[in-house]
Amino acid sequence: MYVRLQVAYADGRRVVTSAAILAEALRGSPRDAAVHRVLNGIVVVPVSQQIGEQAGKLIGSARLGSGQAVDAILVATAMQEEGRVVIATSDFGDISALVGDESRISVVAADKL
């Protein structure tokens, strides 16, 4: 996936994630260095009230639970981006359910990249 990120940067694509994802990825350990390497060059978008409210609506529409809050925040963040969006994830099922019928957002399994 790191190579794909480098290709996206080289193509001039905007690579974005939600600040909420940091809670899932960082642990305050030496392993965090690899996460920070990947985050270098990625725009980390803060969670706003608007994103939080949209995430709650997405959870309700997908009939999921609060355990998918971070995933829903990521999808709500992606929905704020202009144009076509690709979400690369290891949680294909839940992310796809949250995206629903939003045709401009594609979900790709991270292990397929």
Helices and strands as residue ranges (DSSP letters): H 2-10, E 16-18, H 21-25, H 32-39, E 43-45, H 49-62, G 66-68, H 69-80, E 85-89, H 92-99, E 105-109, G 110-112
